[in-house]
Amino acid sequence: MGRRLQPETDDIRDSPALAVAQVLHDLGATVTVSDPKALDNARKLHPELDYVEDPIAAVDDADLLLHLTEWHQFSAIAPKRLATRTTAPKVIDARGTLNTDLSRKAG
């Protein structure tokens, strides 16, 4: 049986979120990453990506928000706060932890 990734740690080994971020960057996207604990480790492994500590600032002028983590801090952010900071309020919730009703109401 394979190793299970541990949410809410600084362990980035085999991180699907960073793999997606790297592919998008390689395709020409500007990628901004936010994580409460793993930014230092991620910066060392993927220095070409942009990093911010504030998850709300991570969506500034974004065309798309990819929710790729199970951190409860991210699902607790009011979608209304994020929608006004993006160029277009588009979200892909790959973890299924966001409140879809609140997201729809926020636009």
CORTA-V316265 format. One record per residue. PHI is phi in degrees with one decimal (none if undefined). PSI is psi in degrees with one decimal (NA if undefined). D_LAST is the distance of its C-alpha to the last C-alpha in Angstrom with 2 decimals. Layout:
BEGIN
[[PHI;PSI;D_LAST] [PHI;PSI;D_LAST]]
END
This chain:
BEGIN
[[none;139.0;41.15] [-75.5;164.7;38.80] [-72.2;135.1;37.60] [-89.2;131.3;34.38] [-66.3;141.6;31.91] [-103.4;109.7;31.59] [-67.2;156.5;28.19] [63.3;37.7;28.35] [-133.7;176.2;31.36] [-95.8;12.3;32.19] [-77.5;114.0;33.49] [-109.5;5.6;31.94] [-58.2;130.8;34.58] [56.9;33.1;33.17] [-70.0;115.7;29.57] [-62.5;-35.6;27.28] [-62.7;-44.6;24.48] [-70.3;-31.8;26.92] [-63.5;-43.5;28.21] [-63.8;-45.8;24.81] [-58.0;-42.6;24.36] [-66.2;-43.1;27.87] [-61.9;-45.3;27.45] [-61.6;-41.6;24.37] [-61.3;-45.8;26.40] [-61.3;-27.8;29.38] [-84.9;-0.7;27.43] [107.1;0.9;26.65] [-77.8;149.4;23.25] [-87.4;121.2;22.97] [-117.0;126.7;22.22] [-114.8;126.1;21.62] [-110.2;140.1;22.57] [-134.4;138.8;22.33] [-157.1;132.9;24.41] [-63.8;-26.7;26.03] [-126.4;-24.4;29.49] [-103.9;11.7;29.95] [-60.7;-43.1;29.24] [-61.4;-45.2;32.97] [-65.1;-41.0;33.80] [-65.4;-41.3;30.99] [-59.6;-39.4;32.10] [-65.5;-40.1;35.63] [-83.4;-32.6;34.76] [-132.5;69.1;32.10] [-67.0;-15.6;32.92] [-78.2;-12.2;31.26] [-86.8;160.3;27.71] [-93.8;146.0;26.00] [-133.3;140.4;25.66] [-138.7;145.2;24.15] [-77.8;-32.7;24.79] [-85.6;112.8;21.68] [-64.1;-25.8;18.75] [-72.5;-39.9;16.29] [-65.2;-24.5;18.35] [-63.4;-22.9;18.18] [-95.6;0.5;14.69] [-54.2;122.0;15.86] [59.5;22.3;15.39] [-77.7;144.9;14.54] [-84.7;-23.0;13.61] [-155.6;137.7;12.94] [-106.2;121.6;13.05] [-104.0;117.0;15.70] [-95.7;103.6;16.28] [-120.0;22.2;20.01] [-140.6;162.3;21.64] [-101.2;9.5;22.41] [-57.9;126.9;22.65] [-67.1;-25.6;21.56] [-59.9;-35.4;20.70] [-74.6;-41.1;17.68] [-70.5;-18.8;16.35] [-82.8;-11.5;17.03] [-72.7;131.5;14.70] [-65.9;123.4;11.93] [-54.9;-30.4;8.55] [-59.4;-37.3;7.86] [-66.1;-32.8;10.96] [-81.8;-39.8;10.02] [-58.7;-35.8;6.82] [-76.1;-12.1;9.21] [-100.7;-10.6;11.96] [-92.1;163.6;11.00] [-74.4;-31.7;11.94] [-152.0;126.0;8.97] [-74.0;86.6;6.30] [-121.4;132.6;8.37] [-133.5;136.9;10.12] [-115.6;115.7;13.40] [-98.1;89.5;14.73] [-74.8;-12.1;18.41] [-104.9;-11.4;19.72] [67.2;30.5;17.85] [-110.9;-2.4;17.61] [-88.0;152.9;13.95] [-81.1;105.8;12.71] [-66.0;-35.4;10.64] [-62.4;-47.0;10.12] [-65.9;-36.9;8.82] [-64.6;-43.5;6.52] [-63.3;-42.3;5.18] [-63.7;-30.5;5.39] [-78.5;-10.7;3.81] [109.6;NA;0.00]]
END
